[in-house]
Amino acid sequence: MDADDQAHAMGYVCVDLVKTVTDLDFRARQVAARLGYQYIGLCRSTSLIVPEALLDHVATHNVELLIVPDLAHLRGRVPADLSALTDIHDLAIGRTYERPGAYVPDEGHVNPLAVR
């Protein structure tokens, strides 16, 4: 499989919630490489940007794995539909939430962005 055929991974951070993104970008690159994805970069956002823009970005760039520092960077900030478009990896706990239609874990599919 060459680089053009690899599935895409992207990091995402809400800059309102962190002091620096340098370590986050490095960690996201490591996770993408370990899981076999082509890392296409870190997307930075603020709470002032329209949340739906992330869904468009994920769809446009065929992002199959979105890597976030923790779910607080997404939950309540972007539509829960995002978890149907891409797998989401939470760096804080080292867990990947698969989207429906992929591998089904024992506990079934969990939408990490759903309001509980």
FIFI-671363 format. One record per residue (C-alpha): y, x, z. Coordinates in steps of 0.1 Angstrom, whole numbers, plus 5000, padded with zeros to 4 digits. Each point is the difference from the previous one (the first is absolute). Layout:
FIFI-671363
YXZ/...
END
This chain:
FIFI-671363
500050005000/503350154990/503349955018/501149724976/496849805009/500450035038/501149715021/503650035013/501050035036/503649985013/501650055034/502549755013/502450045029/502749785014/502650275008/501549785027/496950075021/499750384998/502050315005/498550214972/497749944971/498850364993/496949985022/499249654987/500050114964/497750295007/497649785020/500049734972/499250274974/497150125022/498549655003/500449934963/498250324991/497249945025/499449654987/500150114963/503449854990/502750154979/503150005023/503149894981/502550045028/501749865030/502149684997/502849985025/501649675009/502449855026/500049665015/503049924978/498050024967/498349684987/496550015014/498449854968/501050324981/497050185015/497649754985/501650064966/499850375005/496349995010/499149784970/502150204975/498450335010/496549875005/500050135036/496549945014/500750165034/503249975019/500350245029/502349915029/500950185033/498949685018/500049634992/503449955016/501450144968/498649704981/499349715024/502849755001/501950204973/498049934969/498049704988/496449985013/498949974964/500350384997/496650045015/498549814971/501450254975/499150335017/498050165027/502250105030/499450325020/501550025035/500650365009/500549935037/496449885005/498450154969/498749664987/500049874965/500249634995/498349904967/501349724979/497849704992/497450074973/499350365011/497650125027/499649745027/499950145035/497849855027/502949815015/501049854966/503350054982/502950055023/503549944987/502050255021/503349844990/499149655010/502049865028/497849955030/
END
